Amino acid sequence: GDSVTQMEGPVTLSEEAFLTINCTYTATGYPSLFWYVQYPGEGLQLLLKATKADDKGSNKGFEATYRKETTSFHLEKGSVQVSDSAVYFCALSDGTDKLIFGTGTRLQVFP
Amino acid sequence: EPEVTQTPSHQVTQMGQEVILRCVPISNHLYFYWYRQILGQKVEFLVSFYNNEISEKSEIFDDQFSVERPDGSNFTLKIRSTKLEDSAMYFCASSVLATKLNEQFFGPGTRLTVL
C-alpha cells in the first residue's frame, strides 16, 4: 500500500542554519503531498502542499518540490528561527478519505 | 480563525473501561476523521465520517471502536473496552470536501493512557 518515510529526528540546528527534512513516498497513483507542522500543545497545521509533479509548495519561508522521478518531497528552509521548533509531518493523499503520514521529525532550533 | 477542538486533552483509564473522546469540528465542514499516533510511530488513519455514516475505516477500527455525531456540533470516538495498546494520541480532523486536494484541519489531540 501507499506509504511515507521521513528522516528520523530530532534535527538540531542553530538559528539561521539551513534546514532539510527528507521525505519519500510510495504510491500507486498520483497523490497529493503535504507537510503538516505541530507546535507544542497544538494540532497539526497544514504548512504547504503540492498536487502534481514538479509543483513547489511554499509557506512561511518553507519550500518543498514534488519530485516524481525520485518520489520525494523534501522540506527546506534557508534560515530557521527558534520559533520554527516543532514536529514536521510529511503526508500524502491518494484521493481516498485518508491522509497517510510519516512518523514526524522533531526540529529543535537553538539561538 | 475557526479551529477544531478536542476534549479532554489527557484521559487516563483502566484496561477494560469505556472511553469517549470528544471533538468539535469546524462548523461548515462536512467530513470528519479520527487518527491516532502511538508514541514513536506514524500517525494512522482510523475512520472517516460523512452524512452520518462511516465513509471509510482502517483495519485498526474494529468492533471496539465506534463514532457518532450526536448533535450538530460534536463528533465522538468511543472505545468500548480499552486495551493497553490503545494508549496513543488521538487526533480529530475535519474538512469541507474529501478530495486529495482538500486540506484537513486537525485538533490538538487527546492523549489516552490505558493502565
Contacts between the chains, C-beta under 8 A, distances in Angstrom:
chain1	res1	chain2	res2	distance
A	4	B	42	7.8
A	31	B	100	6.5
A	32	B	100	4.3
A	32	B	101	6.0
A	36	B	106	7.4
A	41	B	108	6.4
A	42	B	108	5.4
A	43	B	3	7.4
A	43	B	4	6.3
A	43	B	6	7.9
A	43	B	91	6.8
A	43	B	105	7.7
A	43	B	106	4.0
A	43	B	107	4.7
A	43	B	108	4.4
A	43	B	109	6.6
A	44	B	43	7.8
A	44	B	91	6.7
A	44	B	93	7.8
A	44	B	106	3.9
A	45	B	106	7.3
A	46	B	103	5.0
A	46	B	104	7.8
A	46	B	105	7.8
A	49	B	103	7.3
A	51	B	100	7.3
A	51	B	101	5.7
A	89	B	43	6.4
A	91	B	43	7.8
A	93	B	100	3.9
A	94	B	100	6.4
A	95	B	99	6.9
A	95	B	100	4.4
A	96	B	56	6.2
A	97	B	31	7.0
A	97	B	33	7.1
A	97	B	45	7.8
A	97	B	48	3.7
A	97	B	55	5.3
A	97	B	56	4.4
A	97	B	98	5.1
A	98	B	33	7.3
A	98	B	45	3.7
A	98	B	48	6.5
A	98	B	56	6.5
A	98	B	58	7.4
A	99	B	35	7.6
A	99	B	43	7.9
A	99	B	45	6.7
A	99	B	104	6.1
A	100	B	45	7.1
A	101	B	35	7.7
A	101	B	42	5.4
A	101	B	43	3.8
A	101	B	44	7.6
A	102	B	42	6.3
A	103	B	40	7.5
A	103	B	41	6.5
A	103	B	42	4.9
A	104	B	37	7.9
A	104	B	42	7.9
A	104	B	43	7.2
